[in-house]
Amino acid sequence: MNRNDLRRVDLNLLIVFETLMHERSVTRAAEKLFLGQPAISAALARLRNLFDDPLFVRTGRSMEPTARAVEIFALLSPALDSISTAVSRAADFDPATSTAVFRIGLSDDVEFALLPALLRRLRAEAPGVVLVVRRTNYLLMPNLLASGEISVGVSYTDELPANAKRKTLRRSKPRLLRADAIPGALSLDDYCARPHALVSFAGDLQGFVDEELAKQGRQRRVVLAVPQFNGLGTLLAGTDLVAMVPDYTAAALTAAGGLRAEDPPLPTQSFELSMAWRGAQDNDPAERWLRSRIQMYCGDPDSLE
């Protein structure tokens, strides 16, 4: 197909295709695009004719893409981002008068420990903006960015959409939390003998700590797994439970009193906390302002040296 042939391609069809790739459901795609299901079905029929391929095959309650659909999507998604950037006007951004709505993704540890300082800054500079926070992690981040449900996210990240950009904000070391009054740091024997609490989004009972302990022929006993950090101080209070958390989360939890933090009695790796954002909004003045504030109030340049 040459560029003259593009005149017969309806751009709206490509948007429907991209949404179907994300949602894998005609019903959900219709809801996302504020269209009726018959309109999505009709668009899918035209897409199948355009690409001469079924594109999606129903398996149970889901629509699985064909190999050709996956190939098209890999080429199409960055192209749509480029089109969006080209046709959008990069208007000046004035935080003092803006009423923009920013949709960001934060992991639970970041929301609990780092969002308060960021929010205070945003409220001081841009009192009219609206901040919508979505819970994310390394598993959820790719789809939230690719679908446009968030424009930027802060989390530990793994795979990201091909058109996304990423910047490391800080390197975090784990800290050991405890609420007991026994003096001195815990030895490795004491650490292994204590009952442990674990913050796990997925409800796992093991993590990187268990891998490090296994290298030394040791193990621990996790007796509590919770999905978020904000109640950890209350849960540890009055018990002999211990918990390993990121250093910035430990600082927020100990600031409330009743807990103390110390270096763990075993070698631990550092983790890179990253900010990731949609490539299509890389040069948007409002988004650049937001990312600069996220870097300023969620980052730690000293940890990157």
ZIFENKA-V705463 format. One record per pair of residues at least 24 apart in sequence whose ideal C-beta (glycine too) atoms are under 10 Angstrom apart, sorted by the first residue. I is the first residue (numbers start at 1). J is the second residue. Records with the same first field share a line. If there is no record, write none. Layout:
BEGIN
I: J, J
END
This chain:
BEGIN
1: 50
8: 50
9: 46, 50
10: 43, 46, 47, 50
11: 80, 83
12: 39, 43, 46
13: 42, 43, 44, 46, 47, 50, 51
14: 43, 47, 50, 72, 76, 77, 79, 80, 83
15: 43, 76, 80
16: 40, 42, 43, 44, 46, 47
17: 43, 44, 46, 47, 50, 51, 55, 56, 65, 69, 72, 73, 76, 77, 80
18: 72, 73, 76, 77, 80, 146, 147, 148
19: 43, 147, 148
20: 44, 47, 55, 56, 63, 65, 69, 73
21: 55, 56, 63, 65, 69, 70, 72, 73, 74, 76, 77, 146, 147
22: 73, 77, 143, 146, 147, 148, 149
23: 62, 63, 143, 147
24: 56, 58, 59, 61, 62, 63, 64, 65
25: 56, 58, 61, 62, 63
26: 56, 58, 63
27: 61
28: 63
29: 63
32: 147, 148, 149
47: 72
73: 146
74: 162
75: 162
77: 146, 161, 162, 163, 279, 280
78: 161, 162, 163, 279, 280
79: 163
80: 163, 280
81: 146, 148, 161, 162, 163, 164, 278, 279, 280, 281, 282
82: 163, 279, 280
83: 280
84: 148, 278, 279, 280, 281
85: 278, 279, 280, 281, 282, 283, 284
86: 280
88: 280, 281, 283, 284
90: 283, 284, 285, 286, 288
91: 284, 285, 286
92: 285, 286
93: 126, 284, 285, 286, 287, 288, 289, 290
94: 126, 128, 285, 286, 289
95: 122, 124, 125, 126, 127, 128, 129, 285, 286, 289, 290, 293
96: 125, 126, 127, 128
97: 126, 127, 128, 129
98: 125, 126, 127, 128, 129, 130, 285, 286, 289
99: 126, 127, 128, 129, 130
100: 126, 128, 129, 130, 131, 286, 287, 289, 290
101: 129, 130, 131, 132
102: 126, 129, 130, 131, 132, 133, 150, 151, 152, 286, 287, 289, 290, 294
103: 130, 131, 132, 133, 134, 144, 148, 149, 150, 151, 152, 153
104: 131, 132, 133, 134, 136, 144, 150, 151, 152, 153, 154, 275, 277, 290, 291, 294
105: 132, 133, 134, 135, 136, 137, 140, 141, 144, 145, 149, 150, 151, 152, 153, 154, 155, 276, 277
106: 133, 134, 135, 136, 137, 150, 152, 153, 154, 155, 294, 298
107: 135, 136, 137, 138, 140, 141, 153, 154, 155, 156, 157, 201, 228, 229, 246, 273
108: 135, 136, 137, 155, 199, 201, 226, 227, 228, 229, 230, 249
109: 137, 154, 155, 156, 172, 199, 228, 229, 230, 245, 246, 248, 249, 252, 273
110: 136, 153, 154, 155, 156, 169, 229, 246, 248, 249, 273, 275, 294, 298
111: 135, 136, 154, 155, 228, 229, 230
112: 199, 228, 229, 230, 231, 232, 245, 248, 249, 252, 253
113: 229, 230, 245, 246, 247, 248, 249, 250, 251, 252, 253, 255, 298
114: 154, 169, 170, 246, 248, 249, 252, 273, 294, 297, 298, 299, 300
115: 154, 294, 297, 298
116: 252, 297
117: 252, 296, 297, 298
118: 154, 290, 293, 294, 296, 297, 298
119: 293, 297
120: 297
121: 293, 294, 296, 297
122: 289, 290, 293, 294, 297
125: 289, 293
126: 286, 289, 290, 293
129: 286, 289, 290
131: 290
135: 201, 227, 228
136: 201, 276
137: 201, 202
138: 201, 274, 276
139: 201, 202
140: 201
141: 166, 274, 276
142: 276
144: 276, 278
145: 276, 277, 278, 279
146: 278
147: 278
148: 278, 280, 281
150: 276, 277, 278
151: 277, 278, 280, 281, 284, 286, 287, 290, 291
152: 275, 276, 277, 278, 281, 287, 290, 291, 294
153: 274, 275, 276, 277, 278, 294
154: 273, 274, 275, 276, 277, 291, 294, 295, 298, 299
155: 273, 274, 275, 276
156: 246, 271, 272, 273, 274
157: 272, 273, 274, 275, 276
158: 274
160: 274, 276, 277, 279
161: 276, 278, 279
162: 279
163: 278, 279, 280, 282
164: 276, 277, 278, 279, 280, 282
165: 275, 276, 277, 278, 279, 281, 282, 291
166: 272, 274, 275, 276, 277
167: 274, 275, 276, 277, 291, 294, 295, 299
168: 272, 273, 274, 275, 299, 303, 304
169: 272, 273, 274, 275, 294, 295, 296, 297, 298, 299, 300, 301, 303, 304
170: 246, 247, 248, 270, 271, 272, 273, 274, 295, 298, 299, 300, 301, 302, 303, 304
171: 247, 269, 270, 271, 272, 273, 300, 302, 303, 304, 305
172: 245, 246, 247, 248, 249, 250, 270, 271, 272, 273, 300, 303
173: 246, 247, 248, 250, 263, 264, 268, 269, 270, 271, 303
174: 207, 208, 209, 212, 243, 244, 245, 246, 247, 249, 250, 261, 263, 264, 266, 268, 269, 270, 271
175: 243, 244, 245, 246, 247, 248, 249, 250, 251, 253, 254, 260, 261, 262, 263, 264, 268
176: 209, 242, 243, 244, 245, 250, 260, 261, 262, 263, 264, 265, 266, 268
177: 232, 233, 236, 241, 242, 243, 244, 245, 249, 250, 253, 254, 259, 260, 261, 262
178: 236, 239, 240, 241, 242, 243, 259, 260, 261, 262
179: 232, 233, 234, 235, 236, 237, 238, 239, 240, 241, 242, 243, 258, 259, 260
180: 236, 237, 238, 239, 240, 241, 242, 259, 260
181: 260
182: 240
184: 262
185: 260, 262, 263, 264, 265
186: 242, 262, 263, 264, 265
187: 265
188: 213, 216, 218, 264, 265, 266
189: 218, 265
190: 242, 265
191: 218, 220, 242, 244, 264, 265, 266
192: 216, 218, 219, 220, 221, 265, 266
193: 220, 221, 240
194: 220, 221, 223, 239, 240, 241, 242, 243
195: 220, 221, 222, 223, 224, 239, 240, 241, 242
196: 220, 221, 222, 223, 224, 225, 241, 242, 243, 244
197: 222, 223, 224, 225, 226, 232, 235, 236, 239, 241, 242, 243, 244, 245
198: 222, 223, 224, 225, 226, 243, 244, 245
199: 224, 225, 226, 227, 228, 229, 230, 231, 232, 243, 244, 245, 246, 249
200: 225, 226, 227, 228
201: 225, 226, 227, 228
202: 227
203: 227
207: 244
208: 244, 268, 269, 271
209: 244, 264, 266, 268
211: 269
212: 264, 266, 267, 268, 269
213: 266
215: 266, 267
216: 266, 267
218: 266
220: 244, 266
229: 253
232: 259
233: 257, 258, 259
234: 258, 259
244: 268
246: 270, 271, 273
247: 271, 300, 303
248: 273, 298, 300, 303
270: 303
272: 303, 304
273: 298, 299, 300, 303
274: 299
275: 299
END
